[in-house]
Amino acid sequence: MELSERYFTVLDSLPDHVFVFSESGIYVDVYGGAENATGFDCKPFIGQSLFDVAPPEMAHDFLSYITAALETNQTQTVTYKFDKQDMIDLPADVPVPQEIWFEGIIKPLPLVENGERTVVWMAKNITERHYLEQRLKELSEIDELTGVFNRRSFTSTLSHTLLPDHPHQQNHSLLMVDIDRFKLINDSIGHVAGDAIIKHIAFVIQQQLSGTSYIGRIGGEEFAILLSGMTLSEATKFAEQLRVKVKDTPCIAGDYIVKPTISIGVTSINKDDTDIKDILHRADTAMYYSKSKGRDNVSQYSEDIERDNARSIDSINFISKLI
Ligand SMILES: Nc1nc2c(ncn2[C@@H]2O[C@H](COP(=O)(O)OP(=O)(O)OP(=O)(O)O)[C@@H](O)[C@H]2O)c(=O)[nH]1
């Protein structure tokens, strides 16, 4: 077998597609791709332009990657996807996937074809990896039981909301919501029923939220809610409606109908708030004040409440302040 024939055999056996493009986006050569699971046979593209093959916007992007590789003389690594409608010429027996993700590695070639510089473009099908990464991202951000933000993603979203250049830089308030006597619920009807109640309350709260407000489960039976664009008095009114809504919406948990109640603390977010912990602390302090009022209550944070809280800590003989 001649050397060139051997090279072609090897290139065509590559599992991923390898393209050679000219600087104006002409398919100069196409190799491999037998195992890329797209069903695309790209060999017929040879001699055609990217603009004949791909949707205009995509062709434009692809050409910009080729140009970048040639102008900088550096390898470019890009990620792109073909949507269902972009997948032209699939054989009838190939089921059309919703989308296919690729990683493209584009490297300048020391070859000139018809007076044009060229690049080699290796296209690796990364669809499975992409979905796995997406799933892992979701799992790391979403609370599994309720489907709302977990503590980490809630606080991270909150810190973005508070950035000075955030588009929704305006009045915001924060609620801390805790389910009342939850230990008693768990102890009397079981943990599984308890889980159903946590889920139910997250759902009821979500139904009441609109616009850019959002909720996170930040503890076992504790939720935080960012009320976007709401002043302290608007947020307190909202919290009161929420308290009543929860109380009036019974939950079926196993063999029981439960009418859970919630205690809520409200605080406004000030322009000079820089530490999320301070905001959560204020809402938490107000929420505990609602508990001390007998639960099923809404309280606004105030310095008086903070002083009360400090006094009640003073009365606990096994806790003392460091300074
Ligand atoms: N079912 C269930 N229970 C949880 C979960 N996370 C925490 N808990 C329980 O929630 C209960 C919280 O109890 P406490 O903090 O004592 O408060 P409480 O009984 O709700 O009383 P108050 O807050 O004072 O009204 C504990 O029994 C925890 O075991 C969870 O994910 N599922």
PDBQT file of the ligand as one rigid body, heavy atoms in Angstrom, charges set to zero:
ROOT
HETATM    1  N1  LIG A 401     -38.966  15.065  57.007  1.00  0.00    +0.000 N 
HETATM    2  C1  LIG A 401     -37.907  15.868  57.089  1.00  0.00    +0.000 A 
HETATM    3  N2  LIG A 401     -37.584  16.424  58.272  1.00  0.00    +0.000 NA
HETATM    4  C2  LIG A 401     -36.528  17.256  58.320  1.00  0.00    +0.000 A 
HETATM    5  C3  LIG A 401     -35.746  17.539  57.199  1.00  0.00    +0.000 A 
HETATM    6  N3  LIG A 401     -34.755  18.408  57.561  1.00  0.00    +0.000 NA
HETATM    7  C4  LIG A 401     -34.933  18.644  58.882  1.00  0.00    +0.000 A 
HETATM    8  N4  LIG A 401     -36.001  17.964  59.350  1.00  0.00    +0.000 N 
HETATM    9  C5  LIG A 401     -36.527  17.938  60.721  1.00  0.00    +0.000 C 
HETATM   10  O1  LIG A 401     -37.110  19.190  61.023  1.00  0.00    +0.000 OA
HETATM   11  C6  LIG A 401     -37.227  19.273  62.422  1.00  0.00    +0.000 C 
HETATM   12  C7  LIG A 401     -36.988  20.696  62.835  1.00  0.00    +0.000 C 
HETATM   13  O2  LIG A 401     -37.283  20.756  64.170  1.00  0.00    +0.000 OA
HETATM   14  P1  LIG A 401     -36.951  21.978  65.090  1.00  0.00    +0.000 P 
HETATM   15  O3  LIG A 401     -35.808  22.772  64.521  1.00  0.00    +0.000 OA
HETATM   16  O4  LIG A 401     -36.804  21.441  66.466  1.00  0.00    +0.000 OA
HETATM   17  O5  LIG A 401     -38.149  22.914  64.985  1.00  0.00    +0.000 OA
HETATM   18  P2  LIG A 401     -39.698  22.666  64.943  1.00  0.00    +0.000 P 
HETATM   19  O6  LIG A 401     -40.085  21.347  65.513  1.00  0.00    +0.000 OA
HETATM   20  O7  LIG A 401     -40.153  22.940  63.574  1.00  0.00    +0.000 OA
HETATM   21  O8  LIG A 401     -40.224  23.764  65.912  1.00  0.00    +0.000 OA
HETATM   22  P3  LIG A 401     -40.329  25.303  65.675  1.00  0.00    +0.000 P 
HETATM   23  O9  LIG A 401     -39.373  25.652  64.543  1.00  0.00    +0.000 OA
HETATM   24  O10 LIG A 401     -39.897  25.892  66.965  1.00  0.00    +0.000 OA
HETATM   25  O11 LIG A 401     -41.735  25.581  65.329  1.00  0.00    +0.000 OA
HETATM   26  C8  LIG A 401     -36.219  18.278  63.004  1.00  0.00    +0.000 C 
HETATM   27  O12 LIG A 401     -36.926  17.232  63.612  1.00  0.00    +0.000 OA
HETATM   28  C9  LIG A 401     -35.479  17.754  61.778  1.00  0.00    +0.000 C 
HETATM   29  O13 LIG A 401     -35.140  16.383  61.914  1.00  0.00    +0.000 OA
HETATM   30  C10 LIG A 401     -36.100  16.909  55.960  1.00  0.00    +0.000 A 
HETATM   31  O14 LIG A 401     -35.473  17.099  54.909  1.00  0.00    +0.000 OA
HETATM   32  N5  LIG A 401     -37.193  16.083  55.959  1.00  0.00    +0.000 N 
ENDROOT
TORSDOF 0
